[in-house]
């Protein structure tokens, strides 16, 4: 076991197991305060909520509480390891919600024997929460789960692996295109990975002005083309008439590569075959589809982003989901809509174009950081994110209410 792995285990075990806890938000140190917190005082907010369910937002933490919920079928890049093994990740998500947006979380790991039972479980516990964040649920059943919950619940439901990834990726890509002198509506784009994240990324790009006809999706069996008989309905949406069959075929003369798949699936020859000033978002974690070193060795005009914090241009979902939920809660919106996600992406992209404050430079031990090939997306510890993203999301929610 390497040092980092042992340090991670120690971090999770000591001085007490786990990463999150529940703390009281009100004083309870006297008999009088106890009488308010519980019996007999607690009876009155119960009565008020029974009269009008909206009062739950006045007298409980429902309006600032998210369920981070999973079945453990797609944990990070580790696969289907079950709900219990997913708990460290769900606790980690809780930390990020709290640290970056002040939102409270209960992590819930569900051992569901079927998709239907998972959906029923979430529906049955939903009165507790102001929002549902679905996490680490495998495709294609993640689509069925999300669609069913959105239809049945009156609180926002957000599958971060889909939409959080899409928002942050789109924000970075908007800026990357500007740096490389390309336009969203005429680029040739290849997406490797046709699961939850890949499909969501393409759908949001199309909604923002991307040309679907110029997009080629590739899965583990090759190019998603109209001649294949093994495509689910979600992949069929992107099947195209083409002679291309392999990733190498698709990469030829491509302007943009989006990777949401697995490690080391792209080689230097593929990069060399791309169009001038190519853009590569190799977002597989922890090991990208191709390393920045290999990309830059292949050509010097490429712009590169990954999902890792030790390289420039990290596509990190923490830039999205805490602030999207914060804006949604601020607007008391019942759903997170496509216009709200687009607003988040555009606000995030705009922030990267502004001068970087000294405290952000200090946090990352940098002397300089400015918009360009190595800085197309804000850093997670930029305090301005909470000032820019939630208001943009809330404004979009109110505009479409």
N, C-alpha and C positions, 0 to 999 in steps of 0.2 A: 504494500500500500504506500503510495507516494505521500509526501508531506501535506500537499493541498487536501487530499482526501481525508487524512487524519485530522487536519485542522477543521475541515467542514464537519466531521463527526463530533469533534469536541465542541464546536460552536453550537451544534444542535442539542448536545447533551448537558452541558454545564452553563451556569451554575444550577439550572433546573431544566428538565427536558422540554423541548419544543421552543417555538418562537413567539407565540402570542398568548395573551391572558385577558381576562375580563376584569375591568376595574369600574368602581362606582363613579358616576359623574355628579353625584349629589352627596352632601355631607350626611353621615349617619353615625354620629358619635354621642348623641344624647337620647334620652327616652323620648323626648318630643320629636326629634328628627326620625326616630324609628317608627313612631306612630304615624308620621306622614309618609314614610317610604313604604310601609306595609300596613298592617291593620291598625286602626280603622281607616286611616286617611286614603289608602289606595282604592277604597271602594268608590270614591267620587269620580276619579277619571274613568273607572270601569263603566259607571253609569253614563257618563258623557260620550264614551266611545260607542256604547250600545245604542244611544240615541242617534248618533251620527258617526259612521265609520271614519270620516275625514278627521275627526278629533284625535285619532291615533297619531296623526302627524304633529299634534300639539302636545300630547301628554306622554308619548313614548319616543323611543329612538328609531321608530320605523323609517322615518324620512331620511335617515343617514346610515342605514344598515343594509349591507349587501350580503347575499348568500353567494359564496364562491363554491360552486358545486360541481361534482364530477362523478363519473363511474370508473375512472382509472384506466380507460381503454387506449389512451394515447398520451402517455406521460412524457412530456418533453420530447426528446428524440429516443426515448428508451422503450416505447411501445406499450403493449397491453400488460401491465404488471399488477393490475387490480386496484380497487379503491383504497385499501389501507396503505399501500406503497405510495399512493399519490398524496398522502397527507402532508409531508414536508413541503411539497410544491404549493398546496392550497394554503398552508400557513404562511408561506413566503408571499403569496399573492395578497394575503391579508396585511402583511407588513407594508407592502407597496401602496395599497389603498390608503392606509393610515398615514404613512410617512409623507406621501406626495399630495394627498387631497383631504386628509382629515376624516376619511370615511371609515366607519367601523365595519367589521366583517365577522361572520360566522363561517368557518369552513365546514363543508358537509360532504362526506364521502359516502356514496350510495352503492351498496351491493344489490344491484337490480338484476333480476333474472331475465328481464326483457326490456325492450325500448318502451313499451307501453307502461310497464311498472315504474320505470324511471320517471316518465312524464307524470304519472299519477302521484308519485312521491313529491315531486317539486310543486305540483299544483296544491297538494294537501298542506305543505308547510309554508306556502307563499304568503299567508297573512302576516307572518312574522316580519317580512322584509319590505324594503322600499325598492329593491331591485335584485335581479338575478344575473350573476355572471357565470356562464357555463365555461368550463375549463377542461382541457385535456380529454375530450370526447372524440372518438375516432369517426372519420367519414366512412360511409355516407350517412350513418344513422344520426350524426350530429345535426344534419339538416332537418331531418324529420322531427327531432326533439325541439329544436329552436322554433320551427314553424308552428308546431302544436302549442308550445308554451306562449308564444306571441298571440296566438288566436284565443287562448283561454284565460290569460292573465291581464289584469289592468295595471300592472307595474312593468317597468322596462326590463327586457330580457336581452342579454348581449353575450354572444359567443366570442370571447376575446381572441381565440386562435384564428377565427375567421376575420372578424371586423376590426379588431384592434390591430392585427398585423396589416390589414389592408389600409387603414387610415395612416399609419406611420410610414408604410412603404410608399403610398401615394404622395405624401408630403415630401419625402426625400426625393422621389423620382421627379416631381415637378421642378425642384431646384436643380437636380442633376441634368435634366434636359436643358434648362436655361444655361448652365455652365458649359455644356457641350454644344450649344447652338442648335438644338433639335426641338421639334414641335410634337406635342402629344398626339395630334390627330393624323400625323403621317409617318410615325416611326414604325419600323418592323420589329415586333417584340416576340420573344420566346419565353414561355414560362415552363420551367421544369418542376413538376409537382402539381397534380390535379386533385388534391384533397381539399380539405376545408379552407386552408389558407390561400392556396393557389387560385381556386375558383372565386373566393371573395375578393382577392386582389384584382382579378381581371374584371369582375362585375363593377367594382368601384371605379376603376380606371375608365371603363366605358361610360359610366354615369358622369364622369368628369370631362369627357370629350375624347376619349381614346377610340380608335377605329378597330372594331372587332374583327373586321376582315383581314387586318394586318397582324392579328395575334395568333400564335401557334402554341398550343398546349402539348406537353410531352409528359407521359407517365412512365411507369416502370416497363411498359411493353412497347414504348415508342411514341411516335406522333399520334395525337388523337385526330383521326381522319374519318371521313364519312363511310369508308369501306369496312370499318371494324364492327364486329357484332357483339363485342364484350363490354360495351360502354353502358354505365348506368345513366339515368336520365339527366343527371347534373353534368356529366362529361359530354353527353350528346349535344348539349347546348352549345358546346364549343367545337364540335366536330366540323372539319372543313374538307372540301374537295382539294386534294393536293397529292403530288407524287412523293412528297417528303415522307420518310419513314423513321429515320433515326434522329437523335439529338444533333448529331454532327450535320445532317442535312438541314435541319431547322436553323442551326446557328449561322450558316453561311449567309453573309451580308446582313445579319441582324444588327439593329441599332442598340437593342436593349435585351439583356438576359435577366430574368427574375428566377431565382432558385429558392424553392421551399420544399426541398426533397431530402437529400442525404449527402454524406461527405464524398469528395473526390470523384464526382461524376462528370466534371468538365475538365478537359485537358487543354494544353497550350495551343495545339493545332486548331481547336474549336475557336479559341479566343482570336487567334491570328486570322481566322476566316471571317470575322465580323466586320461590319462597316467601319468607316473612319470614325474616330472619337466614340468608341463604344462605351456603354454603361452596363456594369454588372453588379447586380444585387444578389450576392451569394449568401443566403440567410439561414442555411442549415446550421443547427447548433448542437454540440459545441464546435464541430468541424464543418467548415463551409464546403460548398460544391467545388470550389477551387480557392486556393489561398491568394491573398493580395500579392504576396511575393511572386507567385507563379504568373499572375496576370501581368504585373509590371515587368517581369522578365520577358514576357511574350511581346509586349508593345508598350510604348511610353505615352500613348494618347488616351488610355482607358481611365474611366472613373469607376471606383470600386467602393462598394458598401457591403457590410456583413452584419451578422447578428451578434458579434463579439465586441466586448468593451475594450479589448486591447488593440484594436485597429481603428483608424478614423472611420467616421460615418456609420456608427452603430444604429441599426434599425431595431429599436428597443420598444416593446409594447408599453413600457411604463411611461412613455411619452404620450400615450393615448388614453388607456382605459380609466385611470383615476380622474382625469380631467373631463372626459366624456361623461362619466357618471356624475361628477360634481355639477356640471352644467345642466345635466338632465334633472338632477334633484333640485337645483336652484329654480328651474322652470316648472317643477312639479309635472314633468311630462310623463305620460303613460307608456311611451315607447321611445326607443332610440331609432330615428328614421335615417334614411339615406342622406337627406339634406343636412341633418345634424352631423353625420360623419364627414361629409364633404366640407362643412364649415370647420370642423376640427382639423382636417388635413390642410386646408388653406391657411388657417391661423398658425399652425405649426410650421408650415413652409415659410410664411412671412417672417416669423420670429428669427429664423436662421439668417435672414438677410440684414438684421440689425446689428449694430456694434455689440460685442460681447462684454458684459460688465467684468470688472476686475475680480470680484468675488468668485465668479465662475472660473476664470483663469486660475485663481488660487486653488480652487477645489480640485482642479485637474493638473495642477503644477505645470501650467503652460505660460509662456511669455506672450504668446500672440495666438489669436484665433479669429479668422475672418472668412466670410462667405467665399466659397471657391471649391476646388476639386476635393479638398480634404475636410471640408466643413459644409455639408449640405443640409444638416438637420441638427436641432439644438441638443445640448447635453442634458442628461436626466436631472442633474442638480442645478439647473438654471431656474432660479426662483421666479422668473417671469412667466413660466408655463402656467402657473395657477392664476395669474392675472390675465392671460390672453385666451387660453383654450376654453375654460368654462363659460365665459361670457359669450364667446362666439357660438358655442353649442346651444346655450340658452336662447340666444337671439334667433337662431334657426328654428328651435322648437316653438318659440312664440309666434314666429312668422308663418308657420305651417299648422298652428293649432286650430 
